[in-house]
């Protein structure tokens, strides 16, 4: 198994990373948003176009000027 950060062989102590440094680099990427899981649009359960599923029609938000 290779380290996902630098590609070196992983050490058992830090698996799946090769060192504490690479583990910390990976954690830093998660904490600062370097890695992101794409989110889809909210489900529109009730068909009102708002995706909240409560069945209530809502007026559009006013745009800031």
Biopython code that builds the backbone (N, CA, C, O; Angstrom):
import numpy as np
from Bio.PDB.StructureBuilder import StructureBuilder

atoms = [
    (1, "UNK", "N", (0.856, -1.173, 0.000)),
    (1, "UNK", "CA", (0.000, 0.000, 0.000)),
    (1, "UNK", "C", (0.898, 1.230, 0.000)),
    (1, "UNK", "O", (1.897, 1.292, 0.718)),
    (2, "UNK", "N", (0.522, 2.208, -0.820)),
    (2, "UNK", "CA", (1.300, 3.439, -0.876)),
    (2, "UNK", "C", (0.549, 4.578, -0.189)),
    (2, "UNK", "O", (-0.679, 4.586, -0.112)),
    (3, "UNK", "N", (1.313, 5.519, 0.296)),
    (3, "UNK", "CA", (0.769, 6.694, 0.984)),
    (3, "UNK", "C", (-0.031, 7.532, -0.016)),
    (3, "UNK", "O", (0.472, 7.833, -1.099)),
    (4, "UNK", "N", (-1.266, 7.913, 0.324)),
    (4, "UNK", "CA", (-2.073, 8.716, -0.601)),
    (4, "UNK", "C", (-1.576, 10.153, -0.762)),
    (4, "UNK", "O", (-1.995, 10.848, -1.687)),
    (5, "UNK", "N", (-0.689, 10.605, 0.124)),
    (5, "UNK", "CA", (-0.193, 11.978, 0.040)),
    (5, "UNK", "C", (1.068, 12.066, -0.812)),
    (5, "UNK", "O", (1.152, 12.895, -1.718)),
    (6, "UNK", "N", (2.056, 11.203, -0.519)),
    (6, "UNK", "CA", (3.341, 11.322, -1.216)),
    (6, "UNK", "C", (3.691, 10.129, -2.099)),
    (6, "UNK", "O", (4.611, 10.221, -2.912)),
    (7, "UNK", "N", (2.985, 9.024, -1.961)),
    (7, "UNK", "CA", (3.238, 7.865, -2.807)),
    (7, "UNK", "C", (4.279, 6.889, -2.287)),
    (7, "UNK", "O", (4.511, 5.856, -2.915)),
    (8, "UNK", "N", (4.916, 7.187, -1.151)),
    (8, "UNK", "CA", (5.888, 6.257, -0.564)),
    (8, "UNK", "C", (5.162, 5.061, 0.034)),
    (8, "UNK", "O", (3.941, 5.076, 0.193)),
    (9, "UNK", "N", (5.925, 4.029, 0.362)),
    (9, "UNK", "CA", (5.351, 2.837, 0.986)),
    (9, "UNK", "C", (4.807, 3.208, 2.371)),
    (9, "UNK", "O", (5.482, 3.895, 3.137)),
    (10, "UNK", "N", (3.597, 2.757, 2.691)),
    (10, "UNK", "CA", (2.952, 3.087, 3.967)),
    (10, "UNK", "C", (3.617, 2.344, 5.120)),
    (10, "UNK", "O", (4.045, 1.200, 4.968)),
    (11, "UNK", "N", (3.701, 2.998, 6.262)),
    (11, "UNK", "CA", (4.210, 2.396, 7.498)),
    (11, "UNK", "C", (3.023, 1.896, 8.305)),
    (11, "UNK", "O", (1.983, 2.554, 8.355)),
    (12, "UNK", "N", (3.171, 0.744, 8.933)),
    (12, "UNK", "CA", (2.075, 0.155, 9.713)),
    (12, "UNK", "C", (1.587, 1.107, 10.805)),
    (12, "UNK", "O", (0.389, 1.182, 11.079)),
    (13, "UNK", "N", (2.512, 1.830, 11.423)),
    (13, "UNK", "CA", (2.153, 2.734, 12.524)),
    (13, "UNK", "C", (1.223, 3.866, 12.069)),
    (13, "UNK", "O", (0.369, 4.313, 12.834)),
    (14, "UNK", "N", (1.389, 4.324, 10.830)),
    (14, "UNK", "CA", (0.622, 5.481, 10.334)),
    (14, "UNK", "C", (-0.339, 5.109, 9.205)),
    (14, "UNK", "O", (-0.866, 5.991, 8.527)),
    (15, "UNK", "N", (-0.565, 3.847, 9.001)),
    (15, "UNK", "CA", (-1.360, 3.356, 7.891)),
    (15, "UNK", "C", (-2.675, 4.104, 7.728)),
    (15, "UNK", "O", (-3.376, 4.271, 8.726)),
    (16, "UNK", "N", (-3.049, 4.552, 6.576)),
    (16, "UNK", "CA", (-2.498, 4.284, 5.251)),
    (16, "UNK", "C", (-1.397, 5.250, 4.830)),
    (16, "UNK", "O", (-1.023, 5.270, 3.657)),
    (17, "UNK", "N", (-0.876, 6.039, 5.739)),
    (17, "UNK", "CA", (0.157, 7.021, 5.416)),
    (17, "UNK", "C", (1.540, 6.462, 5.720)),
    (17, "UNK", "O", (1.672, 5.427, 6.374)),
    (18, "UNK", "N", (2.577, 7.160, 5.236)),
    (18, "UNK", "CA", (3.944, 6.706, 5.477)),
    (18, "UNK", "C", (4.535, 7.343, 6.729)),
    (18, "UNK", "O", (5.512, 6.833, 7.279)),
    (19, "UNK", "N", (3.957, 8.447, 7.184)),
    (19, "UNK", "CA", (4.522, 9.174, 8.324)),
    (19, "UNK", "C", (3.454, 10.034, 8.993)),
    (19, "UNK", "O", (2.356, 10.222, 8.469)),
    (20, "UNK", "N", (3.804, 10.536, 10.138)),
    (20, "UNK", "CA", (2.917, 11.456, 10.856)),
    (20, "UNK", "C", (2.700, 12.726, 10.038)),
    (20, "UNK", "O", (1.604, 13.286, 10.015)),
    (21, "UNK", "N", (3.763, 13.169, 9.368)),
    (21, "UNK", "CA", (3.670, 14.370, 8.550)),
    (21, "UNK", "C", (2.599, 14.219, 7.471)),
    (21, "UNK", "O", (1.766, 15.109, 7.302)),
    (22, "UNK", "N", (2.611, 13.103, 6.740)),
    (22, "UNK", "CA", (1.620, 12.906, 5.677)),
    (22, "UNK", "C", (0.209, 12.777, 6.256)),
    (22, "UNK", "O", (-0.754, 13.244, 5.647)),
    (23, "UNK", "N", (0.083, 12.151, 7.418)),
    (23, "UNK", "CA", (-1.227, 12.062, 8.069)),
    (23, "UNK", "C", (-1.727, 13.463, 8.423)),
    (23, "UNK", "O", (-2.907, 13.768, 8.249)),
    (24, "UNK", "N", (-0.826, 14.309, 8.919)),
    (24, "UNK", "CA", (-1.203, 15.682, 9.272)),
    (24, "UNK", "C", (-1.535, 16.519, 8.035)),
    (24, "UNK", "O", (-2.452, 17.340, 8.069)),
    (25, "UNK", "N", (-0.798, 16.315, 6.953)),
    (25, "UNK", "CA", (-1.090, 17.019, 5.700)),
    (25, "UNK", "C", (-2.495, 16.660, 5.227)),
    (25, "UNK", "O", (-3.262, 17.536, 4.828)),
    (26, "UNK", "N", (-2.830, 15.372, 5.271)),
    (26, "UNK", "CA", (-4.152, 14.916, 4.850)),
    (26, "UNK", "C", (-5.245, 15.513, 5.737)),
    (26, "UNK", "O", (-6.263, 15.984, 5.230)),
    (27, "UNK", "N", (-5.043, 15.497, 7.044)),
    (27, "UNK", "CA", (-6.019, 16.082, 7.961)),
    (27, "UNK", "C", (-6.202, 17.570, 7.669)),
    (27, "UNK", "O", (-7.326, 18.071, 7.656)),
    (28, "UNK", "N", (-5.106, 18.263, 7.438)),
    (28, "UNK", "CA", (-5.185, 19.686, 7.111)),
    (28, "UNK", "C", (-5.997, 19.950, 5.857)),
    (28, "UNK", "O", (-6.741, 20.927, 5.785)),
    (29, "UNK", "N", (-5.852, 19.078, 4.873)),
    (29, "UNK", "CA", (-6.634, 19.235, 3.640)),
    (29, "UNK", "C", (-8.120, 19.087, 3.912)),
    (29, "UNK", "O", (-8.929, 19.823, 3.347)),
    (30, "UNK", "N", (-8.490, 18.142, 4.772)),
    (30, "UNK", "CA", (-9.912, 17.981, 5.124)),
    (30, "UNK", "C", (-10.416, 19.198, 5.890)),
    (30, "UNK", "O", (-11.507, 19.697, 5.616)),
    (31, "UNK", "N", (-9.628, 19.676, 6.844)),
    (31, "UNK", "CA", (-10.082, 20.777, 7.699)),
    (31, "UNK", "C", (-10.180, 22.109, 6.963)),
    (31, "UNK", "O", (-10.989, 22.960, 7.334)),
    (32, "UNK", "N", (-9.372, 22.299, 5.932)),
    (32, "UNK", "CA", (-9.408, 23.567, 5.198)),
    (32, "UNK", "C", (-10.256, 23.511, 3.941)),
    (32, "UNK", "O", (-10.311, 24.480, 3.184)),
    (33, "UNK", "N", (-10.918, 22.378, 3.709)),
    (33, "UNK", "CA", (-11.786, 22.261, 2.544)),
    (33, "UNK", "C", (-11.070, 21.845, 1.278)),
    (33, "UNK", "O", (-11.637, 21.931, 0.189)),
    (34, "UNK", "N", (-9.827, 21.394, 1.405)),
    (34, "UNK", "CA", (-9.093, 20.916, 0.240)),
    (34, "UNK", "C", (-9.746, 19.702, -0.387)),
    (34, "UNK", "O", (-9.684, 19.504, -1.601)),
    (35, "UNK", "N", (-10.362, 18.905, 0.437)),
    (35, "UNK", "CA", (-11.155, 17.777, -0.042)),
    (35, "UNK", "C", (-12.608, 18.161, 0.183)),
    (35, "UNK", "O", (-12.949, 18.711, 1.231)),
    (36, "UNK", "N", (-13.441, 17.886, -0.760)),
    (36, "UNK", "CA", (-14.862, 18.183, -0.605)),
    (36, "UNK", "C", (-15.679, 17.093, -1.276)),
    (36, "UNK", "O", (-15.313, 16.598, -2.342)),
    (37, "UNK", "N", (-16.759, 16.731, -0.664)),
    (37, "UNK", "CA", (-17.677, 15.765, -1.232)),
    (37, "UNK", "C", (-18.770, 16.559, -1.929)),
    (37, "UNK", "O", (-19.486, 17.322, -1.281)),
    (38, "UNK", "N", (-18.909, 16.393, -3.244)),
    (38, "UNK", "CA", (-19.926, 17.173, -3.954)),
    (38, "UNK", "C", (-21.328, 16.820, -3.478)),
    (38, "UNK", "O", (-21.652, 15.650, -3.274)),
    (39, "UNK", "N", (-22.141, 17.828, -3.306)),
    (39, "UNK", "CA", (-23.519, 17.626, -2.854)),
    (39, "UNK", "C", (-24.464, 17.917, -4.008)),
    (39, "UNK", "O", (-24.277, 18.872, -4.761)),
    (40, "UNK", "N", (-25.468, 17.085, -4.129)),
    (40, "UNK", "CA", (-26.482, 17.305, -5.157)),
    (40, "UNK", "C", (-27.515, 18.293, -4.651)),
    (40, "UNK", "O", (-27.491, 18.694, -3.487)),
    (41, "UNK", "N", (-28.406, 18.672, -5.517)),
    (41, "UNK", "CA", (-29.491, 19.570, -5.128)),
    (41, "UNK", "C", (-30.409, 18.854, -4.142)),
    (41, "UNK", "O", (-30.528, 17.629, -4.169)),
    (42, "UNK", "N", (-31.046, 19.616, -3.286)),
    (42, "UNK", "CA", (-31.981, 19.044, -2.312)),
    (42, "UNK", "C", (-33.136, 18.381, -3.049)),
    (42, "UNK", "O", (-33.569, 18.849, -4.101)),
    (43, "UNK", "N", (-33.621, 17.297, -2.486)),
    (43, "UNK", "CA", (-34.752, 16.598, -3.094)),
    (43, "UNK", "C", (-36.015, 17.429, -2.981)),
    (43, "UNK", "O", (-36.301, 17.994, -1.926)),
    (44, "UNK", "N", (-36.765, 17.503, -4.057)),
    (44, "UNK", "CA", (-38.030, 18.226, -4.065)),
    (44, "UNK", "C", (-39.148, 17.201, -3.902)),
    (44, "UNK", "O", (-39.754, 16.770, -4.884)),
    (45, "UNK", "N", (-39.416, 16.818, -2.660)),
    (45, "UNK", "CA", (-40.360, 15.749, -2.364)),
    (45, "UNK", "C", (-41.785, 16.120, -2.730)),
    (45, "UNK", "O", (-42.514, 15.281, -3.260)),
    (46, "UNK", "N", (-42.208, 17.349, -2.465)),
    (46, "UNK", "CA", (-43.606, 17.714, -2.686)),
    (46, "UNK", "C", (-43.861, 18.398, -4.031)),
    (46, "UNK", "O", (-45.003, 18.751, -4.324)),
    (47, "UNK", "N", (-42.844, 18.589, -4.841)),
    (47, "UNK", "CA", (-43.031, 19.137, -6.175)),
    (47, "UNK", "C", (-43.257, 20.631, -6.235)),
    (47, "UNK", "O", (-43.668, 21.136, -7.279)),
    (48, "UNK", "N", (-43.003, 21.370, -5.145)),
    (48, "UNK", "CA", (-43.236, 22.814, -5.173)),
    (48, "UNK", "C", (-42.016, 23.599, -5.667)),
    (48, "UNK", "O", (-42.057, 24.826, -5.757)),
    (49, "UNK", "N", (-40.950, 22.897, -5.980)),
    (49, "UNK", "CA", (-39.766, 23.566, -6.493)),
    (49, "UNK", "C", (-38.842, 24.118, -5.434)),
    (49, "UNK", "O", (-37.853, 24.770, -5.768)),
    (50, "UNK", "N", (-39.134, 23.876, -4.153)),
    (50, "UNK", "CA", (-38.303, 24.410, -3.078)),
    (50, "UNK", "C", (-37.457, 23.358, -2.383)),
    (50, "UNK", "O", (-36.524, 23.720, -1.666)),
    (51, "UNK", "N", (-37.736, 22.083, -2.559)),
    (51, "UNK", "CA", (-36.900, 21.027, -2.031)),
    (51, "UNK", "C", (-36.979, 20.794, -0.544)),
    (51, "UNK", "O", (-36.163, 20.050, -0.001)),
    (52, "UNK", "N", (-37.943, 21.409, 0.145)),
    (52, "UNK", "CA", (-38.016, 21.235, 1.592)),
    (52, "UNK", "C", (-39.012, 20.168, 2.020)),
    (52, "UNK", "O", (-38.987, 19.734, 3.171)),
    (53, "UNK", "N", (-39.880, 19.741, 1.127)),
    (53, "UNK", "CA", (-40.798, 18.649, 1.420)),
    (53, "UNK", "C", (-41.942, 18.983, 2.353)),
    (53, "UNK", "O", (-42.612, 18.070, 2.836)),
    (54, "UNK", "N", (-42.200, 20.282, 2.635)),
    (54, "UNK", "CA", (-43.275, 20.613, 3.578)),
    (54, "UNK", "C", (-44.603, 20.922, 2.884)),
    (54, "UNK", "O", (-45.616, 21.094, 3.561)),
    (55, "UNK", "N", (-44.621, 20.996, 1.550)),
    (55, "UNK", "CA", (-45.862, 21.241, 0.825)),
    (55, "UNK", "C", (-46.284, 22.695, 0.789)),
    (55, "UNK", "O", (-47.306, 23.018, 0.185)),
    (56, "UNK", "N", (-45.535, 23.578, 1.413)),
    (56, "UNK", "CA", (-45.879, 24.998, 1.460)),
    (56, "UNK", "C", (-45.218, 25.740, 0.305)),
    (56, "UNK", "O", (-44.045, 25.518, 0.001)),
    (57, "UNK", "N", (-45.972, 26.611, -0.328)),
    (57, "UNK", "CA", (-45.395, 27.468, -1.358)),
    (57, "UNK", "C", (-44.708, 28.637, -0.658)),
    (57, "UNK", "O", (-45.220, 29.172, 0.325)),
    (58, "UNK", "N", (-43.573, 29.017, -1.164)),
    (58, "UNK", "CA", (-42.817, 30.103, -0.555)),
    (58, "UNK", "C", (-42.571, 31.191, -1.594)),
    (58, "UNK", "O", (-42.332, 30.901, -2.766)),
    (59, "UNK", "N", (-42.632, 32.430, -1.159)),
    (59, "UNK", "CA", (-42.315, 33.545, -2.042)),
    (59, "UNK", "C", (-40.806, 33.564, -2.256)),
    (59, "UNK", "O", (-40.055, 33.221, -1.343)),
    (60, "UNK", "N", (-40.352, 33.952, -3.429)),
    (60, "UNK", "CA", (-38.906, 34.014, -3.654)),
    (60, "UNK", "C", (-38.266, 35.058, -2.755)),
    (60, "UNK", "O", (-38.884, 36.066, -2.413)),
    (61, "UNK", "N", (-37.023, 34.804, -2.378)),
    (61, "UNK", "CA", (-36.289, 35.760, -1.547)),
    (61, "UNK", "C", (-35.980, 37.017, -2.345)),
    (61, "UNK", "O", (-35.656, 36.932, -3.529)),
    (62, "UNK", "N", (-36.075, 38.177, -1.718)),
    (62, "UNK", "CA", (-35.675, 39.400, -2.422)),
    (62, "UNK", "C", (-34.160, 39.404, -2.610)),
    (62, "UNK", "O", (-33.415, 38.941, -1.747)),
    (63, "UNK", "N", (-33.726, 39.923, -3.729)),
    (63, "UNK", "CA", (-32.291, 39.984, -3.996)),
    (63, "UNK", "C", (-31.691, 41.200, -3.304)),
    (63, "UNK", "O", (-32.300, 42.270, -3.291)),
    (64, "UNK", "N", (-30.491, 41.046, -2.724)),
    (64, "UNK", "CA", (-29.831, 42.204, -2.104)),
    (64, "UNK", "C", (-29.452, 43.229, -3.173)),
    (64, "UNK", "O", (-29.105, 42.873, -4.299)),
    (65, "UNK", "N", (-29.525, 44.495, -2.801)),
    (65, "UNK", "CA", (-29.220, 45.549, -3.774)),
    (65, "UNK", "C", (-27.929, 46.219, -3.484)),
    (65, "UNK", "O", (-27.530, 47.128, -4.211)),
]
sb = StructureBuilder()
sb.init_structure("model")
sb.init_model(0)
sb.init_chain("A")
sb.init_seg("    ")
for serial, (resi, resn, name, xyz) in enumerate(atoms, 1):
    if name == "N":
        sb.init_residue(resn, " ", resi, " ")
    sb.init_atom(name, np.array(xyz, "f"), 0.0, 1.0, " ", f" {name:<3s}", serial, name[0])
structure = sb.get_structure()
